[in-house]
Amino acid sequence: MADTIQPNDVWVADRNFCVLRFLFQIDQQNAFFVIRQHANLPYKPLSELTFIGESETGDVYEQAIEITSAEGDVLRLRRVEVHLKSATRDGAMTLSIITNLDADIADALVVAEIYRSRWGIETAFQKLEKHLHSEINTLGYPKAALFGFCLALVAFNLYAVVMGALRATHPNDDIDQNLSEYYIAEEIKTTMTGMVMVVPDAEWNIFANASSIEVSEQLLDLARRVHLPTYLKTKRGPKKPRTPRTKFKGKPHVSTARLLAGT
């Protein structure tokens, strides 16, 4: 991975990549990183946490720290801590991010926003697996699994284009929140087979020979005709209260094996 680092790159990554060796490799290549701090990362604080401001997700603090490599090299970094308004999926209320970006390039609020934008990538991979079946259990061979995953990535690019066209043509509707990715994926999966059978190949040449502007105009025209209520998410109703247990109340369950053993 270190061979792919280019000068002025900005690597945005989860805490699994918060490894001393990797951090030093990025800095040595004159590149930058915005990486969530791993709990086991050894560091020395150089200043107290200072409140910087409030972001969309919570209060943002910053402090100066330094890390030391196995060879004894020292690297000064900035540690940005976000006290979240709501917990993450794993229940964390604090998010710590380390970066070697200068404050005049990206202040603490910008660093927090850069890392927050990475969550969109995680969500994309969840959609790839859930709706586009990027991880197929039956593909035991690594090359076949990789090919299937690449096809899912191509499909996701098409999905992103469709969503972009819908956002542009229906600005008053919250497309991301209200539209069901499952219904859209099912529509593409079920309808495309029939279109391949019915529509002659020559009819698709209009897209092959058109410019990007012409294709965009065609997509926007089609998006305007979409009946959005057909693809709305199904809202889950309120949970019903659990029925109180009346039968055998106060009598603990006893396994059949234990009963037989006592006979």
C-alpha positions as CSV (number, residue, x, y, z in Angstrom):
1,M,0.0,0.0,0.0
2,A,2.9,2.4,0.7
3,D,3.9,2.1,-2.9
4,T,0.7,3.8,-4.0
5,I,1.2,7.0,-1.8
6,Q,1.8,10.1,-4.0
7,P,2.9,13.5,-2.8
8,N,0.0,15.8,-1.7
9,D,-2.3,12.8,-1.4
10,V,-4.8,13.1,1.5
11,W,-5.5,9.6,2.9
12,V,-8.8,9.4,4.8
13,A,-9.2,6.1,6.6
14,D,-10.7,4.3,9.6
15,R,-8.8,3.4,12.8
16,N,-7.7,0.0,11.4
17,F,-5.2,2.0,9.3
18,C,-4.0,4.0,12.3
19,V,-0.6,2.2,12.5
20,L,2.6,3.9,13.4
21,R,4.6,2.6,10.4
22,F,1.8,3.6,7.9
23,L,1.5,7.1,9.4
24,F,5.2,7.7,9.0
25,Q,5.2,6.3,5.5
26,I,2.5,8.8,4.4
27,D,4.4,11.7,6.0
28,Q,7.7,10.7,4.5
29,Q,6.1,10.7,1.0
30,N,5.1,14.4,1.6
31,A,1.5,13.3,1.7
32,F,-1.2,13.8,4.3
33,F,-3.7,11.8,6.3
34,V,-7.0,12.2,8.2
35,I,-7.4,9.0,10.1
36,R,-9.5,8.0,13.1
37,Q,-7.3,7.3,16.1
38,H,-6.9,3.7,17.2
39,A,-7.2,3.2,21.0
40,N,-3.8,1.4,21.0
41,L,-1.9,4.2,19.2
42,P,0.9,5.5,21.6
43,Y,1.1,9.2,21.6
44,K,2.4,12.1,23.8
45,P,0.1,15.1,24.3
46,L,1.8,18.4,23.8
47,S,-1.2,20.6,24.8
48,E,-4.5,20.5,26.4
49,L,-7.7,19.9,24.5
50,T,-9.0,23.3,23.3
51,F,-12.6,23.9,22.2
52,I,-12.7,25.0,18.5
53,G,-16.3,25.2,17.6
54,E,-19.5,23.2,16.9
55,S,-20.0,21.0,13.8
56,E,-23.2,19.3,12.6
57,T,-22.3,16.2,14.5
58,G,-21.0,17.7,17.8
59,D,-18.5,19.9,19.6
60,V,-15.0,19.9,18.2
61,Y,-11.8,20.1,20.2
62,E,-8.1,20.0,19.2
63,Q,-4.7,19.4,20.8
64,A,-1.1,19.0,19.6
65,I,0.5,15.5,20.0
66,E,3.6,13.7,18.9
67,I,4.2,10.1,18.0
68,T,7.5,8.2,17.9
69,S,8.4,5.4,15.4
70,A,10.2,2.2,16.2
71,E,13.4,3.8,14.8
72,G,13.1,6.8,17.1
73,D,11.7,9.3,14.5
74,V,9.3,11.9,16.0
75,L,6.2,13.3,14.2
76,R,4.1,16.2,15.5
77,L,0.4,15.9,14.7
78,R,-2.9,17.4,15.5
79,R,-5.5,15.4,17.4
80,V,-9.1,16.5,16.7
81,E,-11.8,15.2,19.1
82,V,-15.5,15.4,18.3
83,H,-17.9,15.0,21.2
84,L,-20.9,13.6,19.3
85,K,-24.5,14.6,19.7
86,S,-25.6,11.1,19.1
87,A,-23.7,7.8,19.4
88,T,-22.1,5.9,16.6
89,R,-23.2,2.4,15.5
90,D,-20.9,0.9,18.1
91,G,-22.1,3.3,20.9
92,A,-19.2,5.7,21.0
93,M,-19.9,9.3,22.0
94,T,-16.4,10.6,21.2
95,L,-14.6,10.5,17.9
96,S,-10.8,11.1,17.8
97,I,-9.1,11.9,14.5
98,I,-5.3,12.5,13.9
99,T,-3.9,14.5,11.0
100,N,-0.7,16.0,9.8
101,L,-2.5,18.7,7.8
102,D,-1.5,22.2,8.8
103,A,-4.2,24.2,10.5
104,D,-4.0,27.0,7.9
105,I,-4.9,24.4,5.3
106,A,-7.7,22.6,7.3
107,D,-8.8,23.7,10.7
108,A,-10.3,21.3,13.2
109,L,-13.8,21.8,11.9
110,V,-12.7,21.0,8.3
111,V,-10.8,17.9,9.5
112,A,-13.9,16.7,11.3
113,E,-16.0,17.3,8.2
114,I,-13.4,15.5,6.0
115,Y,-13.7,12.4,8.1
116,R,-17.5,12.6,8.3
117,S,-17.6,12.6,4.5
118,R,-15.9,9.2,4.6
119,W,-19.0,7.7,6.2
120,G,-20.7,8.1,2.9
121,I,-18.2,5.6,1.4
122,E,-19.0,3.1,4.2
123,T,-22.7,3.5,3.4
124,A,-22.0,2.9,-0.3
125,F,-20.3,-0.4,0.5
126,Q,-23.3,-1.4,2.7
127,K,-25.6,-0.7,-0.3
128,L,-23.3,-2.6,-2.6
129,E,-23.6,-5.7,-0.4
130,K,-27.2,-5.4,0.6
131,H,-28.9,-4.3,-2.7
132,L,-26.4,-5.2,-5.4
133,H,-25.1,-8.4,-3.9
134,S,-21.4,-7.6,-4.1
135,E,-20.5,-10.4,-1.7
136,I,-21.9,-13.6,-3.1
137,N,-21.4,-16.6,-0.8
138,T,-21.2,-19.1,-3.6
139,L,-18.2,-17.4,-5.3
140,G,-15.6,-19.4,-3.5
141,Y,-12.8,-18.6,-6.0
142,P,-11.0,-15.3,-5.2
143,K,-10.9,-14.2,-8.9
144,A,-14.6,-14.9,-9.3
145,A,-15.5,-13.0,-6.1
146,L,-13.4,-10.1,-7.2
147,F,-15.0,-10.0,-10.6
148,G,-18.5,-10.1,-9.0
149,F,-17.5,-7.2,-6.6
150,C,-16.2,-5.1,-9.6
151,L,-19.5,-5.6,-11.4
152,A,-21.3,-4.4,-8.3
153,L,-19.1,-1.3,-8.3
154,V,-20.1,-0.6,-11.9
155,A,-23.7,-1.1,-11.0
156,F,-23.3,1.3,-8.0
157,N,-22.0,4.0,-10.4
158,L,-25.1,3.6,-12.4
159,Y,-27.2,3.8,-9.3
160,A,-25.4,7.0,-8.3
161,V,-26.2,8.5,-11.7
162,V,-29.9,7.6,-11.3
163,M,-30.0,9.1,-7.8
164,G,-28.3,12.3,-9.1
165,A,-30.8,12.7,-11.9
166,L,-33.7,12.3,-9.5
167,R,-32.2,14.8,-7.1
168,A,-31.9,17.3,-9.9
169,T,-35.4,16.9,-11.3
170,H,-37.2,16.6,-7.9
171,P,-35.5,19.2,-5.8
172,N,-38.5,19.5,-3.4
173,D,-38.4,15.8,-2.4
174,D,-35.8,14.4,0.0
175,I,-34.6,11.7,-2.4
176,D,-31.9,10.2,-0.2
177,Q,-34.2,9.9,2.9
178,N,-37.5,8.9,1.2
179,L,-36.5,6.7,-1.8
180,S,-35.9,3.0,-1.3
181,E,-32.6,1.8,-2.7
182,Y,-34.1,-1.7,-2.6
183,Y,-37.0,-0.8,-4.8
184,I,-34.7,1.0,-7.3
185,A,-32.4,-2.0,-7.5
186,E,-35.3,-4.4,-7.9
187,E,-36.7,-2.2,-10.7
188,I,-33.4,-2.2,-12.6
189,K,-33.0,-6.0,-12.0
190,T,-36.4,-7.0,-13.1
191,T,-37.0,-4.4,-15.9
192,M,-33.6,-4.7,-17.6
193,T,-34.1,-8.3,-18.6
194,G,-37.3,-7.5,-20.5
195,M,-35.8,-4.4,-22.1
196,V,-32.9,-6.5,-23.5
197,M,-35.4,-8.9,-25.0
198,V,-37.8,-6.3,-26.5
199,V,-35.6,-3.3,-27.4
200,P,-33.4,-3.9,-30.5
201,D,-29.7,-3.4,-30.1
202,A,-29.7,-0.5,-32.6
203,E,-32.0,1.5,-30.3
204,W,-29.2,1.8,-27.7
205,N,-26.8,3.5,-30.2
206,I,-28.2,6.8,-29.3
207,F,-26.4,6.5,-25.9
208,A,-23.2,5.1,-27.4
209,N,-22.8,7.9,-29.9
210,A,-24.2,10.8,-27.8
211,S,-22.1,13.3,-25.9
212,S,-22.1,13.5,-22.1
213,I,-24.3,16.6,-22.3
214,E,-26.8,14.8,-24.5
215,V,-26.9,11.8,-22.3
216,S,-27.4,14.0,-19.2
217,E,-30.3,15.8,-20.9
218,Q,-31.9,12.4,-21.8
219,L,-31.5,11.1,-18.2
220,L,-33.0,14.3,-16.7
221,D,-35.9,14.0,-19.1
222,L,-36.5,10.4,-18.0
223,A,-36.1,11.3,-14.3
224,R,-38.8,13.9,-14.6
225,R,-41.3,11.2,-15.6
226,V,-40.5,8.9,-12.6
227,H,-43.5,8.4,-10.3
228,L,-41.7,8.8,-7.0
229,P,-44.5,7.3,-4.7
230,T,-43.8,3.9,-6.4
231,Y,-40.3,3.8,-4.9
232,L,-40.8,5.3,-1.5
233,K,-39.5,3.5,1.5
234,T,-42.0,1.5,3.5
235,K,-42.4,3.2,6.9
236,R,-42.3,0.8,9.8
237,G,-45.2,1.3,12.2
238,P,-44.9,1.6,16.0
239,K,-43.7,-1.6,17.7
240,K,-46.5,-3.5,19.5
241,P,-45.9,-4.0,23.2
242,R,-44.8,-7.4,24.2
243,T,-47.7,-9.6,25.4
244,P,-47.2,-10.3,29.1
245,R,-46.6,-13.9,30.0
246,T,-49.5,-15.5,31.9
247,K,-49.2,-19.2,31.2
248,F,-46.6,-21.0,33.3
249,K,-45.8,-17.6,34.9
250,G,-43.3,-18.1,37.8
251,K,-42.4,-21.6,36.6
252,P,-38.8,-21.7,35.0
253,H,-38.2,-23.7,31.9
254,V,-36.7,-27.1,32.3
255,S,-35.0,-28.9,29.4
256,T,-36.4,-32.2,28.2
257,A,-32.9,-33.8,28.6
258,R,-32.9,-32.9,32.3
259,L,-36.4,-34.3,32.8
260,L,-35.4,-37.6,31.1
261,A,-32.2,-37.8,33.1
262,G,-34.3,-37.6,36.3
263,T,-36.6,-40.5,35.4
